[in-house]
């Protein structure tokens, strides 16, 4: 039996948020641009990172915010779309969007419905339960979210009192905001990637792991999967469970990655201070971790091993592909291979030019390759494409002075990894990373408002007491 009901938990949350609401004073003034209202911050993306950022900003009394997402309600992020694992890969007891408020944690939500014994017996969090928890979280924290809105190009403008702001084209019309946070996951600073020779195949013959794949159509078919990360294995398992005749997973490495480096780096020193280190150290650590790629968990591996028709090819990358009689003939380093359908679990490539919101500034967004040259033995062209972010997750200019307004666009997705570690790409970093992001936004808002705040201080005349003239001694 649950120790308490969800209704009781929500009452406790309301009390906790009220007890910790200091400082309560509103400090931002409403702005307009050409007579239209201006948000203090627009957050693009209502997944776990977007709602965590919105929650942190509201705690700092940045109330004039909006979170938008192109997905329908309940389908934000990967959890019930292209995430094909059964459970999260994160520890069940780590904190996330709650920002260390106990009553807002996943554990509190889970125990309120199924009891503490049920949570104790739980090995991993079901991804559907995590999705439900995020929807509940945004409701109880009263976050302003609008679904079904697609964001387009961001361009500079100015408020009617001559402060910088941004105009954001969206499917619902133009929105204006002083700050923008891109909380759009792996696509935030790039695009999903597959080899060009695979992309050139007819669409019915190939898929990327993030696409809406008709696995039922792969029944009794031979499927080839490129990649040996967790997502590649998830898609291989889903194809097997849908009745594929054979599934062959191809790994370019001679030894597949069986270590999870993100487990190593989950300690306060790394998560809190990595972004403050010299570029050489940031590159050294994160290039190694990103170069290793994310390992696949034991449960994921066990999922495919249940099937005798699963085959893993190590040290056998693909080098070419073509359609032959309605099938795919792959070139590999150990000879050709023929499949009915191919799936690429090849992740995302950093490429600001592929992001619609950044169309007006992509060519002037600095990358790590623009700012740092590693020793030859540490060089990595793919990793050099990551954006070089400032201390507040904002984009920086390749050519200073051409697009200064990009300092008001803050990235909070996997594209932050080289500059900050796993700050915007994992649950385990949220408790440290999200307050830092919120502080960067409030710092910018505060700095721009200094003249107004100075004038308000000069005009401040609220008396705490009324002096009694009769009690003032005459000298």
N, C-alpha and C positions, 0 to 999 in steps of 0.2 A: 504494500500500500504506500502511496506517496506520503512523504513527511508533511507536505503542505500542498495546497492547490495552486494552480497557475494564477488564479485570482489573488490569492494571498501573496504570492511572489511579486506580482505586479504592484500590489500595494506597498510592499517592501521597497521595490525599485523607486517608486515615486518618492518615498521618504528618503531613501539614500541620496537620490539626485538633489532633493531639496536641502538636505543637511550639508551637502558638499558643493553648494551652488556659489559660494564666495569666489571672487567678487561678483556681486549681483548687478552692479550699476551698468546700465547701457552706456555705450561710449561712441557709437557710430551714428552719423547723421545721414538721412536719406539723400540720395543723389539722383539727378536726372541727366539724360543726354538727349538733346533736341526735344525736350519735354517728356521723354519716355523714361520710365523708372529704370534704375540701374541696381542690379544685385551687388552685394558686397563680394559674393563668391558664387560662381556656378561650378558645380561638380558634374563632370561628364562621366557617367558610369555609376550604376547603383548596385554593384556587387559588393563584396565584403570590404574592399578598400574604400570605395566611395561612401558607404554609409558610416564606416568608422571615422573617416575624415569629417563628414558632416556632424557626427556626434561630438567630436572634439571641438569643432568650431562653435557649435551651440553652447558648449560648456564655457567657452570664452566670450559669450554674449555676442557672437557674430550671428545674428538671428535672420538677417536678410539674405538667405541663401536658398538655393534650389539644386536638387539632384535630378538629373535626367538620364534616361536609359532608352536605347532603341528597342530593347526587348519588351515583350509583354510581361505583365505582373507575374512573378514567380519563376521567370525564366532568365533572370539576370545572372550573368556569370556562367560557369561551365557545369554546374552541379547536376542539372536535369537535362542538359543538352549534349555536349560532346565529352563530358567526363564519363568514361565508360568503366571506371573502377567501381567496386562495390562500396568502398569506404574511403574516408579521408586517409592521407598518409601521415598526418600530423598526430602527435600524441593527444589522447582524449582530454587530458587535464591542462593543456596549455591555454593561456588566455589569448584573446584576440580583440575583436571590436569593443568588448566590454571596457577596455582600457583600465583593467585592474579593479573594476567595481564588482565585488563578489556576486551580488544579486543579479548582475547582467551576464554572467558567464554562461557558457554552454552547459556546464555541469549543473548549475542552478536550474536552468530551464528543463534539462533532462530529468533531474530528480523530482521536480515538481509534477511531472507527468507519470513517471514510471517508478519513482522511489530510489533512494540511495543504494539499495542492494542491487538494483538493476544496473545502475551506473558502475558500481564496483565490479560487476561481472562482465561489463562491456570491454571488448578488446579495442575496437576502433569505432569511430563515429560513422554511421551510415551517411552517405553523401546526401540522401534525400532529407534526413533529419537535420543536417547542417543547413540545407537550403531553407527548411521550415524555420529553423532558429533565426536565420538572418532576416526573414520576413517578419517574424515576431519582434526581433530587436528593433527594426526600423519603426514598427508600430508603437512599441512602448516608449521609445525615445522621441516619438512624434517628429520624425524627420520629414521634410517636404520633398516628396519624390513624385515625378511625373514619368510614367512609362510611355513607350511608343513614340518617343521623340528622338530623331536622328540628328546628331550634330554635324555641322559642316565647317566651312572655313572661318578661322578667327582673324580679325583685322583690328588695327588700332583705331581708337576714337578718343574723344575727351568729354568729360562731364560738363554740364552747363556752368559749373564753377571752376572750370579749366583744370581738372585733375585727369590724369590718364585713366582710360578704361578700355574695354575690349568689346567689340561687336561680334556676336557668334551667330552665324547662319544656322538655322535648324529647320526641320520639317514642319515646325509649328510657327515659323516666323523668326525674326531677328530678336535675340536676347542680348542684353547688355550687362556686363559685369566688370567690377574692378579687378577681380582675380578669377582665374580659371584653373581648376585642377583636372588633369586628365587621369582618371582612374579607370582606364579601359584595358587593364590586364596586359596580356602579352602583345596585344596589337597597339598599345599606347604609343610606341615609337617605331613601329615597323609593320611587318606583314607576315602572314603565314607563308612558309617557303617549302618548295619541293624542287628537285633538279629540273632544269629546263627541258630535258628530253622526256621526263615524265609528264610535265605540264603540257607538252605538245601532243600527247596522246589524246584520242577522242575521249570526251568527258565520261561516257558510260564505263570506260575501262579503268579509270583511276580516281582516287579520292585522297584528300588530306585527312588526317586523323580528327580534325576539328569540324569536319563537314557532317551534314546530316546524311549518313550512309544507310542505304537500304540493305541491311544485313540479311534479311529474309531472301533477297534476290541472290545471295551468295551461297545458298544451300546447294550442296553437291558440286560446288565449284572449287577450283584451286586458287588460293589467295596468296599473294606475296606481299609481305610487309617490310618496308625499309625503315630501319632504326632499331635500337635496342634499349631505349629508355622506357620508363613506366608507361607512357601513353601508347607506344608501339605495342607493348605486351598487352595492354588493355584491349586494343583493337583486335589483336590476334585472338585473344580469348573470346571476345564477343562474336567474332566470325566463327570460331569453333563451336560455340554454344548455339549458334544459329544453324548449324548443320553443314558447314563447309566440308568438302571432301578432304582437302588438305590445306594446311596453313603453314607457309614457310616464312620464317623471320630472318632477315639478313642484317648482320652486324658488320660494319666495316672494320672494327677492331678485332685483333686476334684474340684478345681477352676481353669479354664483355665487362661493363662497369657493374660491379656488385657492391661497391661502397657508396654510401650516401653522405657526401661531404657536408650537406646542410645540417646533418645531425651534429657534426663536429663543431660548427661555428655558432651553435645556439648557446652562447653565453654572453653575459652583459657587456664585457669588454669589447667584443667584436661588434655586437649589434649597436652599441651606443657610440663607439668611438672610431670605427673603421673609416668613416668618411672624413675624419679629421687628420688622418695620417698623410704623409707625403705621397705624391702620385706614384712613385716607384713601388712603395709598399702596397698601395691600393691595387695597382695593376698586378703585382706579383701574386697576391692572395686571390683576387677575384678572377684573374685570367686562368689560374690553375683550376679553381673550382668550376668556372664556366666551361673550361676546356674538358674537364672530366665528364661533364654532363651529369644529369640526375640519375642515380641508380634506381633499379627496379626492386620493389620490396619482395620479401619471401612469399607473402600471400599471393602476389601477382604472378610470380613464377609458378607457384603450385597450381594456380588456376589453369595455366596452359598445359602443365605436365599431366593433368588428368586425362588428356586426349592423346592416344597413340598416333594420331594423324597430325601431330604438331612436330615441326622440324626446325631446328635453329642452325643457321649457317654463319659461322664466325670467320672473320677475316675475309669476307666476300662482299665488297661493295658493288653497287651497280655502276656501270659506266655508259650505258646507253639503253634505249628502248624503242620499240616500233610495234605497230599493229600488224599482225599476220593472221589472216583468215578469222578476224573477229576476236583474236586473243592477243595477249601481250608477250612479245619475245624480248626478254631482258638480256643485255650483255653484262656479264660479271667478270671479275678477275679470275674466275675458275670456270669459264665457259658459259654458254647460254642457258637460260632457264625460261620456261613458258608457263604463264599463269592466265587465268580468266579475268582477274581483277587485281590491281595493285593499290596498296594503301601506304601513304608516306607519313610516318611518325617523326617528322623532321623538324618540328618546332617552328619558331619564328626567326626572322632575320630583321635586325635593326635597320630601318630605312625610313627616315622622317618624311621623305617625298611620297611615301605610300599612304600617309595619314591625312585624310581629308581636312581635319582641323588645322593642319600645319602647312597647307598648300601655299600660303602667302609668305612663309618664312623658312621653309625646309632647307633651302640652299644656304642659309646663313646660321643654321643651328650647329654649334661646334660639337664635334665628336671627339672621342679620346684620341683618335688618330691625328686630329688637328692639334692637340695640346701636349701629347706625350709620345716620345719614341722609346720603346723598351729596348733592352739588349737583344741582339739577334736571336739568342736562344729562347727568349720569352715572346717573340713576335707572334701575332695572331691577327690576320686581316679581318676575320669575322668579328672578333671581339673588339677590335678597334673602331667598329661602326657604332658602338654604344654612345649615346649622348653624354657629353661632359657637362654635368649639372653643377650648379652652385650649391652652397651650404643649405639652401632652403628648397632643394629639389627643382629649382627653376632652370629653364634652358638658358644657355649662354651663347653669345654671339661669336661666330667665326670671324667676322669682320666688324669690329666695334663701331657702333654708331649707325649702322644701316637699319637694324630692327630692334631698337632698345626695348620695345614693348614686350618682347618675348620673356623678359624678366618677370612678367606677371602671369606667365603660364607655368604651372607647377606640374611635373610629371610624377605620378604615383602608381607605377606598374612595374613590370619586369625590366623595363628599360633603365630603372634606377640601379640595377645590380652592380655595375662596375664602379659607380661613384659611391655607393652606400652599402654594398652587400645586399642581402635579401630584404631590404626595407619595404619595398612596395610589391613584393611578389610572394610573400608567405605569411601565414597566420602567426608564426612564432615570433616575428619581429614587430608586430603591430603595437604592443604596449610601449615600445620605445620609439618607433618610427612615426606613428601617427601624431603624438604630441609635438614632435619636432616639425612635422609638416604644418600643423595648425599654427605653431609659433612663427613659422616663416610667413604664413599668410597674414597673421595679425601684425607682425612686424612691419610688413609693407603697407598695410592699411593705416597703421598708426603713424608711420613716417610721413605718408602723404598728407595726413590730416594735422600735422604739427601746427601750421598757422592758425587753423580753426580752434584747436585745443588751447593754444596760447591765448587767443582772444577770449575763449570761454573762462580760462583761469583768471584773466584780468577782470572779467565781469562777475566772477563768482562772489556773491555777497550773502550767502545763507548763514545767518547767525546761529550759533549754538546756544547762546544765552543773551539776555537783555541786562545790560549793566544798570545798577541802581546808582544814579548820580549822587544821591545823598550819602553813599558810602565811600565816595572817592574823596580822599583827604585833600584839603586845600593847602598848598604850600605857601 
